[in-house]
Amino acid sequence: MTRPASQPADHSTVSPYVMATGARDLMGFLAAVFGATPVMALDREDGSLMHASVKIGDSVVMLAEATADYPAFPVWLHVYVDDVDSTHAAALARGAVEVEAPSEKGDGDRRGGFKDPAGNTWWIATPVRS
């Protein structure tokens, strides 16, 4: 599949969009846990985050501060990481709540999960050799 001409070069074809209370803090959490790098950010007149994109690996996650018209809602996301155990520990050290400790699942992955401070659930995995 070729990249559509309308797609920005620094964005993935499909990008999850997270509406969060504390969106700017969530950006910091993603940077600390996943090494997310900002692609762009736009503020509203009141200084809250209207729209941002961060890159995690080869994917883009879009996010914004929730409002009355666009309320926060939790989402589930899955990310392959180099070391599921250290990533899981880093998330918990930064305020995440454990959903599931990393363990081998019998499907070729070692996987665990945590809920970020904004309430989103992240499933992280590292492929293992059997």
C-alpha positions in Angstrom: 0.0 0.0 0.0 1.3 3.4 -0.9 1.1 6.4 1.5 -1.9 8.6 0.5 -0.7 12.0 -0.7 -2.9 13.6 1.9 -1.1 11.9 4.8 1.5 13.9 6.7 4.9 12.3 6.4 5.3 12.3 10.2 2.0 10.5 10.9 1.0 6.8 10.7 -1.9 5.7 8.5 -4.1 4.9 11.6 -3.6 6.9 14.8 -5.5 6.4 18.1 -7.0 9.6 19.5 -7.0 9.9 23.3 -9.2 12.5 25.0 -7.8 12.8 28.5 -8.1 14.8 31.7 -4.5 15.9 32.2 -3.4 15.5 28.5 -0.2 17.5 28.9 0.8 15.3 31.9 -0.1 12.2 29.8 2.4 13.4 27.2 5.1 13.5 29.8 4.1 10.0 31.0 4.3 8.7 27.5 7.7 10.3 27.0 9.1 8.8 30.2 7.7 5.3 29.7 7.8 4.8 26.0 10.3 7.5 24.8 7.4 9.2 23.0 8.5 12.3 21.0 6.3 15.2 20.3 5.3 15.7 16.6 3.1 18.7 17.2 1.0 20.5 19.8 -1.6 23.2 19.6 -3.0 25.1 22.6 -6.5 26.6 23.1 -6.8 30.2 24.1 -7.1 29.1 27.8 -3.7 27.3 27.5 -5.1 23.8 27.6 -4.0 21.3 25.0 -6.3 21.4 22.0 -4.5 18.8 19.9 -1.1 17.0 20.0 0.6 14.1 18.3 3.4 12.0 19.8 5.4 9.3 18.1 6.0 6.0 19.9 8.2 3.9 17.7 6.7 4.0 14.2 3.2 5.0 15.4 1.5 8.2 16.2 -0.9 8.7 19.2 -3.0 11.9 19.0 -4.3 13.4 22.2 -6.2 16.4 23.6 -7.4 17.8 26.9 -11.0 16.7 27.5 -13.7 19.3 27.6 -17.5 19.3 28.3 -18.2 18.9 24.6 -15.4 16.2 24.2 -15.2 14.3 27.5 -12.4 12.1 28.5 -12.9 8.4 27.9 -10.6 5.5 28.6 -9.1 3.5 25.7 -7.0 0.4 25.5 -3.7 0.5 23.5 -1.2 -2.3 22.7 2.5 -1.5 22.3 5.4 -3.8 21.5 8.4 -2.8 23.6 12.0 -4.1 23.8 11.7 -5.1 27.5 8.2 -5.6 28.8 9.4 -6.0 32.4 11.4 -2.7 32.6 8.7 -0.8 30.7 6.1 -2.1 33.1 8.2 -1.1 36.1 8.9 2.3 34.6 5.1 2.9 34.2 4.4 1.9 37.8 7.2 4.1 39.0 5.5 7.0 37.2 2.0 6.5 38.7 0.5 3.8 36.6 -1.7 1.2 38.3 -1.0 -2.5 37.5 -3.7 -4.3 35.5 -1.6 -7.4 35.0 2.0 -8.3 35.8 4.1 -9.3 32.8 4.0 -13.0 32.1 4.3 -15.4 29.1 1.0 -15.9 27.4 1.7 -19.0 25.3 1.2 -17.1 22.1 4.8 -16.0 21.6 4.6 -12.9 23.8 5.5 -11.9 27.3 2.7 -9.3 28.1 1.5 -7.2 30.9 -0.8 -4.2 31.4 -1.2 -1.0 33.4 -3.6 1.9 33.6 -2.0 5.3 33.0 -2.7 8.3 35.3 -5.4 9.4 32.8 -7.2 6.1 33.0 -6.2 4.5 29.7 -5.1 0.8 29.7 -1.8 0.0 28.0 -1.0 -3.6 27.1 2.7 -4.0 26.5 4.5 -7.1 25.0 7.8 -8.4 24.0 8.0 -11.4 21.7 9.8 -14.4 23.3 11.3 -17.4 21.7 10.0 -20.8 22.7 
